[in-house]
Amino acid sequence: MKAIVNSPICPLMSQPRHDCELADEALFGMVVDVLERTTPDYWRIRTHYRYEGYAPVTSLVIGDQAADDWAALPKKVVLHKNTCDVMAGPKVQSFPLTTLPMGAVVAATEEPETDPETGKPTGWQRISLPDGAQGYVRSSWLDTYYDKPIDLPERELRQRLVDTAKLFARTHYRWGGKSPLGVDCSGLVSMSYLLNGIIIYRDASIKEGFPVHPIDLKDIKPADLLFFPGHVAMYIGDSRYIHSTGKAGSDGVTINSLDPAAPDYREDLPKSITGVGSYF
């Protein structure tokens, strides 16, 4: 059975209760598979990027037909703001129906709104939500939703992945997080790829069946991944890398250098690199 995430951020818990370790987060509009009706409140689900956890039932619109109908609709993704209010009407004085994080997926079945008198764009986009509700968001906050890898030359795609990771700048560290409200190390790099239509493994390792493969450190290029014990970062060029770290003093998304002479060199990580991975 399938379901659609209908809360802005759906926690995927490591056990079927709220007071345990957060394993992951599924974002608004994602279609998931229901694996087990574990308890009345929490069901075990699998995301489309093959990660599993226990989701609160109240965060889901459940049913194969609803999920199939939702999957068939044209989509947009929240990308150009950390959060996005969905308004009841196409004006700022309206009231918000919900607030979505960057990475949330909505259905946009109509063209952006235009003024009926002048024919000029109003800046609003009417959208549909998984539960059938409709609302309005600023059209400039949305972008193309990719369900398969973007067809770009390698150099351009590498830069786009780096630029996507940088959208999470100033986000605090959250174990299991993957939104601008809190993100962990693998959440940062996996979301940077997912927002560009590429599914890589959610955790901090290279896993068979996913498209990242080992390379030598000397061959590293922007958007390749650096692996450490229990940690992963994205290389951005010029001996620098972006990552989300729980280390005191950083406490979130930051940029460090592999160069010992650089002011942002972090001594413990370059000395503990366990591997380098590349999608390319």
C-alpha positions, 0 to 999 in steps of 0.5 A, a space after each residue: 500500500 502507498 501513502 503521501 506525506 501530508 505534513 511539512 516534515 514527517 519524522 521517520 523514527 527508529 522505533 514506532 514511538 515519538 520518544 526515540 532516535 530520529 532516523 530520517 525525515 520525509 518531506 511534504 508531497 513524497 510518495 512512500 510505501 507502507 510496509 507494516 501497520 505497526 501500531 495505531 499511531 506509527 506505521 513502518 514506511 519506505 521512501 522512494 530513495 529506499 530508506 525506512 522508518 516509522 511514520 506517524 499515521 497522522 502525517 500520511 494520506 493513505 491509499 494506492 489510488 490517492 498516491 497514484 493520482 498524486 504521482 500523475 500530477 505535474 509537480 513543483 518543488 520549494 527551492 528558493 526559500 527555506 520555508 514557504 507559506 501556502 496561503 488560502 488566497 493569492 494575497 499576502 493578507 490571506 491566512 497560511 494553510 501550512 508552511 512548507 520547507 525547502 524540498 517539499 513537493 506540491 502539484 501545480 496543475 495551472 499556469 501562474 496567476 495573471 491579473 484579469 485586467 492587465 494580463 500581467 503576472 501576479 507572482 502567485 501560483 495556485 497549487 494542490 496539496 495531497 489531501 485535496 486542498 488548494 492554496 497559493 504560493 509565490 511562483 518565484 519560490 518554486 522550481 522544477 521537480 526532478 524525478 530523474 537525473 538532470 541532463 546536464 554536461 558533467 561540469 554544469 551538473 557538478 556545479 549545480 550540486 555544489 550550489 544546491 548544497 550551499 542553499 542549506 547554509 546556516 542550517 543547524 545540525 539535526 540528527 536525521 534531519 534533511 531540511 533547512 529546519 535542521 540537517 545532518 551530514 548525509 541529509 545534506 549531501 543526499 538532499 543536494 543530489 535528490 533535489 537534482 533528481 539523483 538518488 544516492 544512499 541516505 547514510 554516510 557510506 558507499 552502498 552497493 545498488 546506489 550510483 556513488 562509486 569509490 575514487 582516489 582522493 587525487 581525482 576528487 572534483 566538485 560534488 564528489 563525496 568525502 567519507 570519514 568515520 560516521 560522517 560525509 561531506 561534499 567537496 566544493 573545489 579549491 581543497 574545501 568541502 561543505 558538511 553538516 557537523 554536530 561539533 561544538 563551534 560549528 553546530 550545523 552546515 559549514 565549510 572547511 578546508 583540507 589545506 593545513 595552511 587555511 584558516 578554516 582547516 579542521 585538523 581532525 577530519 582530513 586525517 581520518 578520511 576513509 574514502 572518496 566517492 563519485 556519482 560521475 
